[in-house]
Amino acid sequence: VEQTLARLREDGGDEERRPRLLKDAAEAVHAYFIQRELCGLRKHDAVIREYNIPRAVLVRLGAK
């Protein structure tokens, strides 16, 4: 999660790469949230703040 979010932040607004970076970050965050839920940790607010997960990533989470 940290690495994909760092790549997204370092992107510098490259419009060609940004959609792929957003997708990669959303997939990493989604997998992390699933792992937390399997451990019984259902609230993600603190994680979202701690990792400073952008709204552009959060809106891409969910059913595929």
SULDA-V897585 format. One record per residue. N is the residue number from 0. RES is the residue in three letters. SS is DSSP state (helix for helix, strand for strand, loop for the rest). Layout:
BEGIN
<<N	RES	SS> <N	RES	SS>>
END
This chain:
BEGIN
<<0	VAL	loop> <1	GLU	helix> <2	GLN	helix> <3	THR	helix> <4	LEU	helix> <5	ALA	helix> <6	ARG	helix> <7	LEU	helix> <8	ARG	helix> <9	GLU	helix> <10	ASP	loop> <11	GLY	loop> <12	GLY	loop> <13	ASP	loop> <14	GLU	helix> <15	GLU	helix> <16	ARG	helix> <17	ARG	helix> <18	PRO	helix> <19	ARG	helix> <20	LEU	helix> <21	LEU	helix> <22	LYS	helix> <23	ASP	helix> <24	ALA	helix> <25	ALA	helix> <26	GLU	helix> <27	ALA	helix> <28	VAL	helix> <29	HIS	helix> <30	ALA	helix> <31	TYR	helix> <32	PHE	helix> <33	ILE	helix> <34	GLN	helix> <35	ARG	helix> <36	GLU	helix> <37	LEU	helix> <38	CYS	loop> <39	GLY	loop> <40	LEU	loop> <41	ARG	loop> <42	LYS	loop> <43	HIS	loop> <44	ASP	helix> <45	ALA	helix> <46	VAL	helix> <47	ILE	helix> <48	ARG	helix> <49	GLU	helix> <50	TYR	helix> <51	ASN	loop> <52	ILE	loop> <53	PRO	loop> <54	ARG	helix> <55	ALA	helix> <56	VAL	helix> <57	LEU	helix> <58	VAL	loop> <59	ARG	loop> <60	LEU	loop> <61	GLY	loop> <62	ALA	loop> <63	LYS	loop>>
END
